[in-house]
Every structure is written in structure tokens, then in C-alpha cells.
Amino acid sequence: MLHEVSFLSYNKRDYVQGWIYVPACQPKGIVQLVHGFGEHSRRYLHMICAFMEAGYIVAADDHVGHGKTAVVNNTWGNWGHEGCQTMVEDEHTLKGVVQEKYPNLPYFMFGHSMGSIIARQFIAKYGEELAGVIICGTVGPDAVPCKAGIEMLRPLVEAGKGDEADPAALGNLLGGLFARIKEVKLGNEWICHDPYVQLDHAQDPFDAFTKPTCNEALLQFIEMIEDVKGVEWASKVPVALPIYNIAGDEDPCGSYGEGVKLVSSWLEETGHNVKTKLYEGYRHEIHNYADLKCEVEAGIVAFLDGVLEV
């Protein structure tokens, strides 16, 4: 069964488009899937099907400025003017919509890339509402030059140029992701070695990665990263919350494993139960490698089932 849902964003401007995928069995839990920067939730259909096959309802939406939400509201690359909490508050709203239809089930969250940042914001504020969380393609604190980005973007926003977009600004922020890429053709090679995944990503009409992102949205993105740094962030996360932290060890977003381990170290220092797994030889989208995605999904399902068995 599939429910299509729509709700007013925290930005008070857009109507977020979402979906609830329900397996044809007695569900044992719910997984809310939070997608990354510039993409959309239907890029996760293989994973969604794997979770459903394992007996889980899956909820997902397209963030403001992304995917179908951007199409419906005509707001590509523009996230509104309510600040860096917009997406996490939208995810909390979606959770309420889902639980109104399917109450009293254990509720999990999976976030990839920027979605891992949103999930980390979520557990710092609403972690008591979750049974567990999976952060994937985990963004480390040094994934983008935050200080330089803020110095570049904040004056533009304060000067009333927040809705304008300079494609070079995104390049300046994400250029470091190509540090170990020998040949760049499409501009997304850092996501995966597989040229078919790269091409699918580049040609996806619901993918806003190659479309301009406005100055204010980029500033919000940096502020989101700053919001989930250090033991100060980790100390806000409920200690009892099970956490599964996964990434490829060739993922530049996680500083080739070091940023991923750093996030786990913050949680360990504050007494949390976090399991960390790095997949050797893989880049950012570990869930899209043909030879790895089933293993990644099986690991996540084992984590979910393990939480329910405790």
C-alpha cells in the first residue's frame, strides 16, 4: 500500500510532498528515510523495498527545494527563510503524519548524507521519540569549509541576496570532495565509482544537484553542519538511543572515514551506544553500489531487528 501525503513546511511557504510505503504484512516497525542534498527520496527505492520486505513501513519525503516538493512549489534550490531547523522540523511533522495513520509501532530514522545531518539534529531534539537511528554517508565536521562559507554567504544574505544563486558558490563549498578523484566528467564522481550510478544521478529530472542552490539555502546547509558538531551536540542525544553509523572509507563527506569515526567518538565520549561500520573501498553512496547495496541493507535490517529483540 502507498499513501501520498502533503503538509505545510516549517518555512510556512512550501507544501512538502511525502510517501508512506506499507508492506502487505503485519508491520513490526517504521523507518523514516531522510535523503541527502540535491537528490530526492525515490532514489532509495531499492532500500525502501528491502525494508518493506523485512516487515517495516517506510516513510519518506522530498525536502523543501528538492524533488517533487520543488516541482510542486516551483522552488528549486530555495529552502525558504526560516533557518537551518526547517528540514528537521519538517521531518518531525512527517513523523506525526505517519504515526497518526500507524500508531504504537517502534519508530526508527535513517538519514543519508545531508540526511545524516538532519537525523543528528533530530535525535538531539526529538531523540526520545525514536527506537533507533541509522546515519549513513555520515558528514564529518570538515566536509566543507564552513568558516569560509559563512564568511562568503552571510553578507550576501544580509544584503538581501539570499534568494539569488551563484553556481560557483556551490563549487567553492564542495570542491574538496574531488580531492582524490583522478578524472572528473560529470561533476558527481565522488558519490560512487560506478559510472552508471553517476549517470543516473546526473540525468535524474528530480535531482536538483546540478541546479543552482540559492545563497540562503547554502548558508542554512553550513549552519546545519555546525549544529551537529562536538560533544556539545552529542550530549543532547538520549544516551539510551541505539545508533548505527555507516559509510564508505573512501567517502570524502566523511573525510575518508576519519570524520565518521570522529562523530562516533563524540557519542562514545558522552556515553552512547554507537556501532560504527566503514565499508572498505567504497565512496559516498554505499547503498547504490550493485555489489554492496544488499549487504548494506541487510546490515541495517539486522540493526533494526536487533533493537526490537532487546
C-alpha positions in Angstrom: 0.0 0.0 0.0 1.2 3.5 -0.8 0.0 6.7 0.8 0.9 10.1 -0.8 0.9 12.9 1.8 1.4 16.6 1.7 1.9 19.1 4.6 2.9 22.7 5.1 6.6 23.1 5.7 8.1 24.8 8.7 9.1 27.5 6.2 5.4 28.5 6.0 5.7 28.6 2.2 6.0 25.2 0.7 3.9 22.1 0.8 6.2 19.1 1.4 5.5 16.0 -0.7 5.9 12.6 1.0 5.1 8.9 0.8 4.3 6.1 3.2 5.1 2.7 1.9 3.3 -0.1 3.7 4.2 -3.8 3.3 1.5 -6.4 2.8 2.1 -7.9 6.2 1.8 -7.1 9.9 4.4 -4.3 10.3 6.9 -4.6 13.1 8.1 -1.0 12.9 8.5 2.2 10.9 11.6 3.6 9.3 11.6 7.2 8.2 14.1 7.8 5.4 15.8 11.2 5.1 17.5 11.9 1.8 20.6 14.0 1.0 21.5 17.3 -0.6 20.2 17.8 -4.1 18.5 14.5 -4.5 15.1 13.0 -3.7 13.6 10.1 -1.8 12.8 7.9 -4.8 16.5 7.3 -5.3 16.1 4.9 -2.4 13.5 2.6 -3.9 15.8 -0.5 -3.6 16.3 0.2 0.1 12.7 1.0 0.7 11.7 -2.3 -0.9 14.3 -4.1 1.3 12.9 -2.6 4.4 9.3 -3.4 3.4 10.4 -7.0 2.7 11.7 -7.1 6.2 8.4 -6.0 7.6 8.9 -2.3 8.1 6.7 0.6 7.0 8.8 3.2 5.3 8.1 7.0 5.3 10.0 9.5 3.2 9.5 13.0 1.8 11.4 15.3 -0.6 12.9 18.2 1.3 12.0 21.8 0.5 13.8 22.9 -2.6 14.2 19.3 -3.7 12.5 16.7 -5.9 8.7 16.7 -6.2 8.4 19.3 -3.4 10.5 21.7 -5.5 8.4 20.9 -8.6 5.0 21.4 -6.9 6.1 24.7 -5.2 8.4 25.9 -8.0 11.2 26.4 -5.5 14.3 24.5 -6.9 17.3 25.1 -4.6 15.4 27.6 -2.4 14.6 26.3 1.2 12.8 29.3 2.5 13.6 31.9 5.1 13.0 30.1 8.5 16.5 28.9 9.1 18.6 25.8 9.4 15.9 24.0 11.5 13.5 23.9 8.6 14.2 20.3 7.4 14.4 18.7 10.8 11.1 20.3 11.8 9.6 19.0 8.5 10.8 15.5 9.3 9.2 15.8 12.7 5.9 16.9 11.1 6.1 13.9 8.7 6.6 11.6 11.7 3.4 12.9 13.2 1.5 12.3 9.9 2.8 8.7 9.8 2.0 7.9 13.4 -1.5 9.3 13.1 -2.1 6.5 10.5 0.1 3.9 12.2 0.4 4.5 15.9 2.1 2.4 18.6 4.9 1.0 16.4 8.6 1.3 17.1 9.9 4.3 15.1 13.4 4.5 13.5 15.1 7.1 11.4 17.6 6.5 8.5 19.5 9.6 7.2 22.0 9.7 4.4 24.5 12.5 3.7 22.7 15.7 4.4 20.0 13.4 5.7 22.6 12.2 8.3 22.9 15.8 9.4 19.2 16.2 9.7 18.9 12.9 11.6 21.6 14.1 14.0 19.7 17.4 14.5 16.5 15.3 15.1 18.0 13.0 17.7 19.4 16.0 19.6 15.9 17.5 19.8 13.4 14.5 19.5 15.6 11.5 20.2 13.3 10.3 22.9 10.7 9.6 20.3 12.8 7.1 18.4 13.7 3.5 18.9 17.0 3.8 17.0 18.7 5.8 14.3 21.0 5.0 11.3 23.3 7.7 10.0 24.8 6.8 6.6 27.3 8.6 4.4 27.9 10.5 7.6 29.0 14.1 7.1 32.1 15.0 9.1 32.8 18.5 10.5 35.4 19.1 7.8 33.4 18.0 4.8 33.0 21.6 3.6 34.9 24.8 4.6 32.3 26.0 7.0 34.0 29.2 8.2 34.9 30.4 4.7 31.4 29.5 3.5 29.8 31.5 6.3 32.1 34.5 5.6 31.1 34.3 1.9 27.4 33.7 2.2 26.2 35.6 5.3 27.0 39.1 3.9 25.1 38.2 0.8 22.0 37.1 2.7 22.2 40.1 5.0 22.4 42.3 1.9 19.1 40.9 0.6 20.6 38.5 -1.9 19.6 35.3 -0.2 17.3 34.2 -3.0 19.9 34.7 -5.6 22.2 31.8 -6.7 25.8 31.7 -7.8 26.7 28.3 -9.1 30.3 29.0 -8.3 29.4 29.2 -4.6 28.4 25.5 -4.5 31.6 24.6 -6.3 33.6 26.5 -3.7 31.9 24.7 -0.9 32.0 21.1 -2.4 35.2 21.3 -4.4 37.2 19.5 -1.8 35.1 16.4 -2.4 37.1 15.8 -5.6 40.5 15.8 -3.9 41.1 12.1 -4.6 39.1 11.9 -7.9 41.5 11.5 -10.8 39.1 12.2 -13.6 36.0 14.4 -13.5 33.5 14.4 -16.3 30.0 14.7 -14.8 30.9 16.5 -11.6 29.5 13.9 -9.2 32.1 11.2 -9.4 32.7 11.4 -5.6 29.4 9.8 -4.9 30.3 6.3 -6.4 32.8 4.6 -8.6 30.1 3.1 -10.8 29.6 5.2 -13.9 26.0 4.1 -14.3 25.2 5.4 -10.8 26.9 8.7 -11.7 24.9 8.9 -15.0 21.6 8.1 -13.3 22.3 10.7 -10.7 23.2 13.4 -13.3 20.2 12.7 -15.6 17.5 12.4 -12.9 14.9 15.1 -13.6 14.0 15.2 -9.9 17.6 15.7 -8.9 18.5 19.3 -8.1 22.2 18.7 -7.5 23.1 20.3 -10.8 20.6 23.2 -10.4 21.5 26.4 -8.7 21.1 26.5 -4.9 20.4 29.9 -3.5 22.7 31.7 -1.2 20.5 31.5 1.9 20.0 27.7 1.4 23.7 27.2 1.2 24.2 29.2 4.4 21.5 27.1 6.1 23.3 23.9 4.9 26.5 25.1 6.6 24.7 26.1 9.7 23.2 22.6 9.8 26.7 21.1 9.8 27.7 23.5 12.6 24.6 22.4 14.6 25.8 18.8 15.0 29.4 19.3 16.0 31.3 18.0 19.0 30.4 16.6 22.4 28.1 19.6 22.9 25.8 18.1 20.2 26.3 14.5 21.4 25.4 15.4 24.9 21.9 16.4 23.8 21.2 12.9 22.3 19.4 10.5 24.7 22.1 8.1 26.0 19.8 5.0 25.6 19.2 5.6 21.9 20.8 2.9 19.7 22.9 4.4 16.9 24.3 2.7 13.8 26.9 4.9 11.9 27.9 3.6 8.5 29.9 4.9 5.5 32.4 4.1 2.9 36.1 4.6 3.8 36.6 6.4 0.5 33.8 8.9 1.1 35.1 12.4 1.1 32.0 13.6 3.1 33.3 11.6 6.0 36.9 12.7 5.5 37.7 9.1 4.2 36.5 7.5 7.4 38.1 9.9 9.9 35.1 12.3 10.1 32.8 9.3 10.5 34.9 7.9 13.4 35.0 11.4 14.9 31.2 11.6 15.1 31.2 8.2 16.8 33.9 9.3 19.2 31.7 12.3 20.3 28.9 9.9 21.1 31.1 7.4 22.8 32.6 10.2 25.0 29.1 11.1 26.1 28.2 7.5 27.0 26.2 6.5 23.9 25.9 3.0 22.4 27.0 3.5 18.8 28.0 0.9 16.3 30.3 2.1 13.5 31.0 0.3 10.3 33.2 1.5 7.4 32.9 -0.3 4.1 36.4 -0.6 2.7 37.0 0.7 -0.9 33.6 2.5 -1.3 32.7 6.1 -1.7 29.6 8.1 -0.6 26.5 6.2 -1.8 27.3 2.8 -0.3 23.6 1.9 -0.8 23.8 2.3 -4.6 26.8 0.1 -5.4 25.5 -3.0 -7.2 27.9 -5.3 -5.3 27.3 -3.8 -1.9 23.7 -2.4 -1.5 22.2 -5.7 -0.4 24.9 -6.1 2.2 24.3 -2.5 3.4 20.6 -3.1 3.6 21.0 -6.4 5.4 23.2 -4.7 8.0 20.6 -2.0 8.6 17.8 -4.6 8.9 19.9 -6.6 11.4 20.3 -3.4 13.4 16.6 -2.7 13.4 15.7 -6.3 14.3 18.3 -6.3 17.0 16.8 -3.2 18.6 13.4 -4.8 18.6 14.7 -8.1 20.2 16.2 -6.3 23.2 
